[in-house]
Amino acid sequence: MDQKSIFARSLFVKIILVIFVVLSAWWFSIYYRGLKEGIENNYFTLIYPFVSLFGGIAGLVYSKKWGGLKSMLGRAITFFSLGLLFQFLGQAAYAYYIYIQGVQVPYPSIGDIGYFGSVLLYIIGSIHLANVSGLKYSLRSIRGKIFVFLLPLFMLIFSYMFFLKGYQFDPVSKLKIFLDFGYPFGQAIYVSVAILALVLCKSVLGGVMKKPLTFMLIALVFQYFSDFMFLYQANAGTWYVGGVNDYMYLVSYFLMTVSLVYVGGMFNHINENNN
């Protein structure tokens, strides 16, 4: 069985692909009609987060094939899956504030426990992924140590220069300041660690994990920019329900779900090739 057949045989992928296509067509209809509020925007925003719920459950199912918390790759898949589930919790809490409490942009709020918790879980998942790829062995060389140090530093500088340069501090809201800095910095860490995992994975499991990890890196980067877009629009007062940012989150949840199935499904692929 080649890697492409992992998708062809996966019920998870077939279902999530249909859901993604339907939701995408719906969102483009909303966008091109210029709707910035109303029942369609509301229902879209209430429905699409279930993609993250579906993806988190699927990831946990696949993590068991790799031994769950008993193996390093199983732990990586588990923490990424939990990160998706925390995204769903954040979305549910935000929906409560928007539709029940009538708060237009509930940031910061209790929903950020889910969102920021997701960032921390992604960092843990990325670290386990890097360890699977040989991070400990890379740290034994001077070149490896320099690379491991400079890449996260570069990502942090990039986040500051593009996202936080000229930031206006509000001394009244210390929590908002913490989250405004914590989100991009935390995301810079998990993206940089995921890049390390991808660079190091050439010799892992015969290099067979390179494509799945590349897909996962794309998903993490898209999540990174989705969160940045929310912070930017929330601070600028331009965020609205069912807008471009909501669609970016839908895409990031879809990509992470498929990447988890891809990485998780490699277990059967490797076993079949070894038999």
N, C-alpha and C positions, 0 to 999 in steps of 0.2 A: 504493500500500500504506500503510495507516495503522499507527500504532504498535502497536496491539493485535495485528495480524497477525504482528508480529515473533515473538511468543510462539507463535502458532498454527502457524507454519511452522518453528519451531526444534526440531530433534531433541534438542538438548541440554536444552531446557526440559522437553520431554515426558518424557525419561528421568529427569531429576533430580526432577521433580514426583512421578512414580510412586514413586521411591525414598524421597522425603521422607514421602509419605503412609503407606507401609508401615512405615517406621521410627517414625513418630509413633504409629501405632496400636499398634505393639509396645511403645513406651516407656510409653504410657498404661496398657497392660495390666500392665506391671511396677509402675508407680507405684500404681495403684489396688488392687493385691494386697499393697501394703506391702513389697515385696521390697527389701532394702537390701544384699543380697549373694547370691551364687549364680551358677550357670552362665548364666542369662538376662542378668543385669546385666553379667557379664563379656563375653559375646558382643556385646551391644548396644554396649558401650564400645569393643570392638575393631572393629566394623563401621562405625559412623556417621562416623568421621574420614575414610573414603574419599570422603565428599561433598566435603570440602575438596580432596582430590586431584583429583577429577573437575572441580570448579569451577576450580581453578588451571590445569589443562590446557585447559579450554574457554576461559578468559580469554586464555591465550596464543594460541590459535587465532584468536580474534576480534581480538586486538591487531594481528595482521599485516594485517588489512583497513585499519587506520588507519596503516599504515606501520611498525608495531613501534616500535623505539627511534628511528626517523628522524623521527617526529612527536611533538608534545607530548601529544596525547590517546593516541596509541599507547603512549607511555612510561607515562602514568598507568595505563592498563589493564594494562600489563605488570607494573608494580610491585604493583598490587593482586593480580594473579594470583599473583605470586611470594610475596606475603604469605600467601595461602591455602595455597600449597605448604609454606611454613615452618610454618604451623599443623599440617599433616599430619606434618611431621618431629617437631614437639614432641609430638604425640599418640603417634607411634610410639615415641619415646624413653620417654615416661611409661608406655606399655604394657609396655615391656621392664622397667622398674624395678618396676612393680606385679606383673606375672605371672611374671617370671623371677627377679628379685632379692627379691621379697616385701616391697617397701617400700609401705606403705599409702598414704601421701601423699608422693610424691617431689618435694617443693618445699623449697628450690630444687634443681635437678639439671641435667644436661646438656640435658634436654628444654627448658629455658628458653632455650637458644640459639635454638631454633626459635620459641618463643612471643615472646620479646623481639625477635628478628630480624623477626618478622612486624609488630610495632608500628613498628619503624623503616621497614620497607618501605611500610606504610600511610601513614606521615608523608610519605615521598618521593612516593608516588602522589597524595596529597592536594594537595601543593604543585604538582605538574604539572597537576592538575585545576584548581586555582585560577588558575594561569597561563593555561590555556586559556580560563578564564572572564573574564579581563581584570584580574587582580590588579595587574599592573604599571601599567595605566592608572588604576586606582583609587587607587594610592599617590601619584599626582600631585596629588591634592586633599587639603586639610587634613582634610576630613570622612572621606575614605577612609583616611588614615593613622591617625586616631583610632579608627575602626571596626576596622581590622586589628590595632591594638594592644590594644584593650579586650576584644575577643571571646576571644582565647586567654587573656588574664589572668583573665577571668571564669570560664572553664572550669577553669583551674588552681586558683582559689580554691574553686570548687564541688567539685572532686576532693578538695582538702585537707579542707574542712569536713565532707563527708559520708563520706569514705573513710578519712582518716588522722587525724582529730581524736582526741586521747587515745591516740595510738599508743604502744605500749610497746616501747622500743628494747632490742634484745638485742645487746650489744657483742661477743658471741662470733661471731655470724653477720653479718658485714658485707655479704656477698652478698645475704642475705635482705633486709636493710634497703634496699640499693640497688634490688632488684627490687620490694619493697613500695611504694617511692616512684616508681620508674621506670615501672612499668606504668601506674598511673592518670595520671601526668603526661604520659607519651608518648601515651596514648590521648586525653587532653584536647586535645593539640596536633592530632592528626589529625582529631578530630571538629570542632574549631573551624575548622580550615582547610577542611574539607569544607563546613561551613556557609557560609563565605565564598564558596566556589566556587558554591554554590547561589544565594546572594544576587546574585552578580555575573553569573550565566549568562543573564539575561533577554535580552540582546542577542546572545548567542553562537549562531551558526548559526540565526538567526531565532527564537531562544527554544525551538527544538525539543528541546534537550537538558535542559530544566528537569525534566521528568518522570523521565527516566532518572537524573539526578543526585539527585533527591529519593529515589528508590528506593535508590540507593547510600548516601546519608546515613543512611537508616533501618538499612541493613545494618551500617554502621560504628558507629552508636549501640548496636545490639544486641550487637555484638562488645565494645564498651566495657563494657556492663553484665554480659556473660558473664564477662569477665576479672575484674571487680570481685567478682562473686559467688564466683568461685573463691578469690580472695585472702581474702575475708571468711570463707568456710567453712574454708579451710585453716588460717587463724590461730585460728579458733574450735574446730577439731577436729570439725566436723560434715560435712565433705565425704565422700562415699562413691561408689563406682563405680556408674554407671548412675543417678545421682540427678538432681535438677532441673537442676543446673549442666551436666551432660552434655547434657541435652535443649536447654538454652539455646545451647550451642555448636553443636548440630545445626541449630537454627533460624538462627543467625548465618551458618553456612557455606552453608545453602540460600539465604538472602537475598543474600549476597554473590555467589554463583554466578549467580543469576538477574539481579542488577543488572549484572554484567559482560556477560552475554549481551544485556541490554537496551541498555546503552551501546554495546557492540560492534556489535550488530545495526542500530544507527541509521545505519551507513555505507550499507547497501543502501537504507534508507528515504530518506535524503537524495539519494542518486544517482538513484533512481527518480523522485523529485519534480522533480529538475533536468533530467531527460531528457524 
